[in-house]
Amino acid sequence: MLVRSAFLGFLTATVVMSTRFLWSKFPEVPWSFPFLVLIPGVVGAFLIYWYYLRTGIDPKETRYNGLGEFLVHIHDPREPELEKWGVRGLISWLLSLFGGCAGAEGAAMELSHQAAVSSRTSSSRWFEQQRRSDVSVCMASGLTAAFGAPLAGLVLPVELRTGGRTLNVVIAVLAATTGMWCMEWIFEVAPIQFLDLFAILDWKSLLVPKFFLLFVLMTIVGSFLAMLITAFFSYSRESFFELFDTRLKYLMPAGALIMLLLIMIYDRSHQPIPLLFGNLFESNLSYGEVFLTGLSRFLLFSLVFSIFGTAGMFWPVFFLGAILGYAFGFGLEEAQIFFVICGGAIVLGAVSGAP
């Protein structure tokens, strides 16, 4: 079991590293070219159509809710739909690769869960503890590999109450962390760096009433933004499925076309999310650019989650919160870094229910 958990953790690291490797080693390829966003729509529609034909499941009876599907799987003792996780993982990987429309953690979680489900015996489906362990391992290691944050990966299953064996989760997180370090060194890929706040910031300068009031206000606004994200994404999802009720095979191509039109309106924000996050520290954006970037990403993410249903929601939601923090810390120089990261953490914690 421990070797299996280590393998799943290393697999999540491999999936996350695959997109970063392609971005860094083939910079001449226009990965963020707007028309490439049509590829996930077309490929996704073909795969979903093949999946429904192969299994005989009525498309109306099955909706993929991304992260929620993992929680449903815990309480469902029926024979798992093996191909579902692989198909959804490939779609999420394509969304992450071409412009970062979804976080790489989604593909890592889904593809590793495909491997976990495939490697279990048929009788193991009756053991809920086994399903809990697999879900916790995939979620924790996927988040660890995508953010380079082992502690966040360990805490996620606890916050979401997925349960499972703690030792398995620890082994998977260590494997994901070690795998990312090794692959970054072997392939010479720059790590995603959450700036060392303790080394950069003068914390005493933040202990003033002005910063405290700004932080409290940002927390309140971030809570309302999280409620808006949850409500709007849910409304958007229901609206699209109602609109394509009898033509679900056209849902993904139509959604990709709408995403293309949205990207072409403001293409400056169509970049891999870690790169966009780094740009917040390196560029001096005006309030207008901050607003347009946040609005375009908000609408783009709502389309992705409504139509494709990927589990890669952590990086996108974190970025929306980072945009909020950037706006509140505008013009505060070094202190702006603090507001950017805290804004992302506030909104992501509120949306995911995992502070």
Summary of the structure (lengths in Angstrom):
residues: 355
radius of gyration: 20.0
end to end distance: 29.1
largest distance: 63.0
contacts: 1250
relative contact order: 0.15
helix: 77%
strand: 0%
